[in-house]
Amino acid sequence: MGLPRKLKNMNLFNEGTSYLGEVKTVVLPKLTRKMEDYRGGGMNAPLKIDMGMGDDGLVLESTFGGLDLLTLRQFGLEKVDSVYLRFAGAYQRDDTGEVDAVEVVVKGRHEEIDGGDSEPGEDTEHKVVTNCAYYKLTVNGKIEIEIDVLGFKEIIDGKDRLAAQRKAIGM
């Protein structure tokens, strides 16, 4: 029996600027597939056919303890991959004490900046939704997943799953 790796601490960086002590939560991009039912002749049940990444795309959400001018100044940037964000997390097992370094790098642009409720003497939060054109997950220095939407690359455990498709369409 073992115990799970649990997030013990984290930081978020925006274009290299550290949010240590300012970032409250980070919702990492959800990895989804678009699956389509297919049932042909001689099939007694439908199968799900993989049609690529899910329609909701890659989205990172972050919450800060107050106002962040850097994020506000990035709102409305023209390029789909204008903003470089890096999440650094320390995941630890309580049975062994082992710590795993988890890093998620994304490039995208902010869709939504929510200043939240403003009430004197009360806590304020600043929430940001960032749509991502690029995603890379690294665990203990090993790249586990890298998705480059514009580059038509999807690398999982070192295998580029779109290489044959790129070749077939002349890329």
Residue pairs with C-beta under 8 A, 6 or more apart in sequence:
2 93
2 95
2 96
3 93
3 94
3 95
3 96
4 93
5 91
5 92
5 93
5 100
6 91
6 92
6 93
6 94
7 89
7 90
7 91
8 90
8 91
8 92
8 99
9 89
9 90
10 23
10 26
10 87
10 88
10 89
10 90
11 18
11 19
11 20
11 23
11 87
11 88
12 18
12 19
12 23
12 26
12 62
12 85
12 86
12 87
12 88
13 19
13 85
13 86
13 87
13 88
14 70
14 71
14 74
14 83
14 84
14 85
15 70
15 83
15 84
16 84
17 70
19 64
19 68
21 65
22 64
22 65
22 66
22 68
23 62
23 63
23 64
23 65
24 63
24 64
24 65
24 125
25 61
25 62
25 63
26 60
26 61
26 62
26 63
26 87
27 59
27 60
27 61
27 62
28 60
28 87
28 104
29 58
29 59
29 60
29 104
29 106
29 132
29 135
30 54
30 56
30 58
30 59
31 58
31 145
32 53
32 54
32 56
33 50
33 51
33 52
33 53
33 54
34 50
34 51
34 52
34 53
34 54
34 55
35 48
35 49
35 50
35 51
36 48
36 49
36 51
37 46
37 47
37 48
37 49
38 46
38 47
38 48
38 49
39 45
39 46
39 47
53 147
53 149
53 154
57 131
57 132
57 149
58 106
58 108
58 131
58 132
58 133
58 135
58 147
58 149
59 111
59 129
59 130
59 131
59 132
60 85
60 87
60 104
60 106
60 108
60 129
60 130
60 132
61 127
61 128
61 129
61 130
62 85
62 127
62 128
62 130
63 125
63 126
63 127
63 128
64 71
64 125
64 126
64 127
64 128
65 123
65 124
65 125
65 126
66 124
66 125
66 126
67 115
67 124
67 126
68 126
68 128
71 110
71 113
71 126
71 128
72 113
74 82
74 83
74 109
74 110
75 110
75 113
77 83
77 109
77 110
79 109
80 108
80 109
80 131
80 133
80 150
81 107
81 108
81 109
81 133
81 134
81 150
82 107
82 108
82 109
83 107
83 108
83 109
83 110
83 130
84 105
84 106
84 107
85 105
85 106
85 107
85 108
85 130
86 103
86 104
86 105
86 106
87 102
87 103
87 104
87 105
88 101
88 102
88 103
89 101
89 102
89 103
89 104
90 99
90 100
90 101
90 102
91 99
91 100
91 102
92 98
92 99
92 100
100 139
100 140
101 139
101 140
101 141
102 137
102 138
102 139
103 136
103 137
103 138
103 139
104 135
104 136
104 137
104 138
105 134
105 135
105 136
105 138
106 130
106 132
106 134
106 135
106 136
107 132
107 133
107 134
108 130
108 131
108 132
108 133
108 134
109 130
109 131
110 128
110 129
110 130
110 131
111 129
111 130
111 131
112 127
112 128
112 129
113 126
113 127
113 128
113 129
114 126
114 127
114 128
114 129
115 124
115 126
116 124
116 125
116 126
116 127
117 124
118 124
132 149
133 148
133 149
133 150
134 147
134 148
134 149
134 150
135 145
135 146
135 147
136 143
136 145
136 146
136 147
137 143
137 144
137 145
137 146
138 144
143 155
143 158
144 156
144 157
145 155
145 156
145 157
146 153
146 154
146 155
147 153
147 154
147 155
148 154
152 162
152 165
152 166
152 171
153 160
153 162
153 166
154 160
154 161
154 162
155 161
